[in-house]
């Protein structure tokens, strides 16, 4: 796919996030001289072609009072990682769950799940409940509470 000047302008408009308004695509379109429908269709085309890999949302959980946030890292046998990932990802308190390669010999963990909470004890209770209810007692894990916040943002395109 060959990008045109309008595509570059559209990508520049959305890479720092959509406007916080009732109709963000209409607002973007107004700035670019496009209709709301044209903006939506062009973003869809850019996604279908792989130019835009994904669109997501960054929730600033800390500002909402979720300051006890833990990444639980698991050393799951490779033949069980999909099933355990499904189990973890289906838990209401798990906000993110994904697989990554191990970095042996120092990092044996291959499955990661994030649990956001307002109180550290509640997060630990969630983790203990998941372990017990899902039969995960034998799977080695570490609980890593956040110590520092980093700026969250989407991809930047040049």
N, C-alpha and C positions, 0 to 999 in steps of 0.2 A: 504494500500500500504506500502510495506517495502522499505525504502530508502537504497541505497547502497553507498559506499564510493564516487563514481563518482557523485551521486546526491548531496551529502554534499558539494563536491568541486564546483559543478555548482552553487548551492545556494550561497555559499560564494563569488563566482565571480560576481554574479549579484546583491547582496543585497545592494551594495553601488552605484549602477547605471551601466548602460551599457556604454561601451567605446564610446566616441564621435568620431566615424569613419563612413565611408560609409558602412561598413559591420561589425557591432559590434558582431554579432553571429559567424562570421568566426574568428574574433580576439579572442573571448572567446574560441572557439573550438581549435584554435591553441595552446592556453595556456594549455588546458586540454587534448590534444591529440584526439580531436573529429572533425568531419566534421561540417561545418556550418549547414547542414541539421539535423545532429544528435542533435546538441544543440537546434535547433528550436523544433524538435520533443520531446525532453526530457522536455523542458520547458512546452510544450503543455500538455504532460502527467501529469506533476506535477500540472498544473492548473486544469486539468480535475479531478484529484483525490482530489483536495482541499488543497494540501500541499502548493501551492502558491495560495493565495487568489485573488490577482489582480496584474497587472503590470500597471504602470502609468508613468507619466512624471511630473517632478517638473520644472516649468519655473521660473527662477529667475527674476521676473518681476521688481524688484527694479533696477536691473542693466540695464534694458531696458528703464528706465525713468518713470516707473509707480509707483509713490510715494504717490499718493492720492488714497488710497484704503479704501473702505468702505464695512463693513458687514451691510446689512440691515436686521434687525430681525423683524418678523411679528407675530402678535397674530391672527392667522387665525382660524375661526371656524373649528372644526374637520371635519365636513362634506364637507368643501370646500377646504381643504388643498391640495388635489391632483390636483384639477383644477387650483388653484392659483399657485401652484408649476409649473405646465405646462406652465402657462402664463409667469411667471417670467423666467423660464428656457429657453424659446424660444426667449427672448430678446437678441439681438446681444451684448449688453454691459454687460450682466450677464455672469460671467465666472464660477460660481459655484452656485448650488441651491440644498438644501437638507432639510429634515425634521428631527427634534429632539424632544424628549419629553419635555414638559414644566417642570419646577421645581418650582411649586407653594409653597408658595404664593409669592416668590420673583422674579420669572422669568416666565412670562406668554407666552413667545415667543416660537413658535413651527416650524417656517419656516425661513430659513436663505438664503440669497443670497449675493454673493460677486460681487462688481463692482470695477474693477481696472481702474485707470485713472492717467493722468499726471498732472491734475490740479483739485483741490478740487471743484471749481465752476462747472467744466464740469461734475464731478461725481454727484453733487447735481442736475444739469440740467437733467442728465439721469434719476435719481430717480424720479424727478417731472414729467418728460415725461411719465415714466412707470405708475406711479400712475394715472395720468390723462387719458392716452390712454387705460388702462386696467380696469378702473372703480374701483380702489382700495382705493379711498379716505376714506372710512369708516373703513378700517382695521387698527387697531393700529399698530404702527411701531416705531422703533428707528433706527437712523443711527449712526453706530459706526465706526469712522475713525481709522485706525491703528495708534498706537503711538509708537510701538516697533516691531522690526523684530525679529523673532525667526528662528533658523536654520530649514530648511525644508529638510527632507530626508525620504526615504522609510523605510519599516519595517526591523528590525534586527532579524535574526534567530540565535539561539544559537546552 
